[in-house]
Amino acid sequence: MDHVLIVHAVKDFPIWKQVLDEAAGIRKEAGEQSYHLLHDEFDRSRVAHFSRWTSLAQAKAFFEADRLVEIRRLAGVDAPEFNYLHNMEQGTL
């Protein structure tokens, strides 16, 4: 399993969330399989988007495309930090 962790500041969460939801179809088509949204304990404008992907190559191609740069701009995203991650272990305690 491959995952992507994106941490970024959003200017207006409802606008960002609407853009994210509207992009669900292209995200799925690109290889995103599932996601979690989280926010910082003290700063709700600092959002983490943790998602599972078919492959990191597909995720990188998607997130680095010019189309996504424009979508992030429209969504009010500041300084996204992308982390492309390979699964090492998973468990339940």
C-alpha angles and dihedrals in degrees: 000000000000124000139188124210115196119184118186146143117253122203096211119013098203091052092045091048092050091052090047091051093046089054093054093105096052091043091054092045089051092054107270107145105178140348146196125208119208135171132208116268093238104023115048091187089066103084133184121205110195114185142171118229138192088237139348090237090060092045093050092047090051099045095042095050118114088237090063093048088059093045090052090050091051090048092054097244118167124203103336116207112210122202117185108201138188116210114249102172140346130194148151124235 
